[in-house]
Amino acid sequence: MINKCGREKFEEIEKVSPKQKKIKTKTHSIKNYHQPLNTHTSVIMSELSSFLKKKVHVITSDARFFEGILEGYDKSTNIILSNCIERIIYSKDDEEGENQEIPLGVYIMRGNEIVCVGEIDDELYKSINWETLKGHALKSTKNPLK
């Protein structure tokens, strides 16, 4: 039997054994009951839905920087980007390094490697000179196994 909240309710049933001993057993029925879970993953999922079909920047746990149009995602926060490019931006100290823009096309990213997804502000984006932009390297977010 299922109560109003959708949780399983157990009923005790008395059964008589061949030796006339009373044995209590529990039986239950399972109802296909779905409700949204209030978990960290569901919060992330609802936030990603507002970015669908929009241009986004993605930062990964190994400090890589991508941009593209968010085409889809799943419950594990794996994402699909179209017109994806990876930007390699060198630090101020690295005089030899020239910023790079690597076209990737359609790109699938694993959710466990994604640190941040953010919508691109078009006005700000157009004002940035990506060829001359310099910055400091991001620190790693991964914890090394010992």
N, C-alpha and C positions, 0 to 999 in steps of 0.2 A: 504494500500500500504506500502511496506517495502522499506526503502532507502538502499543505498549500505552498510551502517554500520550494517544493520540488525535490526535497531531500528524501532519501529512502527511509521508510518507517518499517520497523520490524514488528512482526506479529508473533506472539508465542502461541504455539499450537501443541496441545497435549496429544501424544500418540501412545497407543498401548502396544507393548511388545508382545511377542508370542507367549512370553512367560507372565503376562499380565502386570508387568512393571510399568509404571508411568515414566516416560522419558520426555523431557521438554526439548524441542528442537526449534530453531529459528529459520524461518523462510523469508525471503524478500523478493520483491519485484523491482525491476529497473525500468525507469521511464527515460526516454530520450529527452533530456532537459538541458537546454543551453541558456546560459546567461553570460553577459560580458564579464570578464575577469578584471579586477582592479589590480593589475600588476604593472611592473615597470615596462614590460614589453608592450602591453596594450596601450599605454600612454604614448610610447614612441610611435606605435602604429598610427594612432589617431593624429599625431602631429605630422607624420609623413604624408598623410592624405591631402593636406593643404598644399603640398609642394608638387603634386602630380602634374605633369605636362608643363612644368616651369623649370627655368634654368637654375641650377644649384651648384654650390661648391661642396666638395666632400673632402674631409681630412681623415686619413687612416691612421691606425695605431703605429705604423712604421714611418709616420711623418710625411706621407706622400699627399699631394694636393691635386685634386681632379675637379673638372667642371663639365657639366653636360645637362641634358634635359632628363628629368626623372620620369621614366616611363612606367615603372612599377616597383613593387616591393612585396615581400611575403612576411609570414609571422615570425621568421627568424631575423628579420630586418635585412635580408639580402636585398640588394637593389639593382635595378637595370637603368643604365644611363645611355641615352643616344647622343650622337654628336659629341662624344666624350673626348676630352683632351687632358693630358697630364701636364701640369706646369712644374718645371724644375727651376726653382729660384735660388740663386747663389747668395751667399752672405757678403757683407761689406768687406770682410777680410780677404775673400777669395777674388783676387784681381783677374785671374786667368779665366774663371768660369763665366760663361755667357748664358743667360737665361734661355731655357728651351721650352718649346711647346710641342708636345708629341701627340699627334692625332691618333685616337684609338677606335673611333667609330662607335659601334654598340658595345657596351662594356658591362659585365656582371660583376658585382662586388659582394663578397661575403659579409654578412652582418656582424660577425664577431671581430672583424677588422676595422669597422667604421667607428670613428670617434665622434665626428660632427658632420651634420648635413645642414646647410643654410641656403636660403633663397638669395639669389643675386639681385642687388639693387642696380638697375640698368643705368641710372645717371652716374652713380659712383663708379660702376664698372667701366663705362666709356671714358671716364676721366683718368684712369690708371694707365700709365705707360709700362706695360708688362716687360718690355725689353730692358729697361733701365732700373726697374724695381729691384731693390736689394733688401735682405732681411737676415735675421738670425735663424739658425737651424732649430727646428722644434725638438724638444726632448722626447725620448721614447716613452711610450705609455705601457709597454710590455714589461712584465716582471720576469726576469730570467729565472729559469729553473735551476736549482743547485743540486 
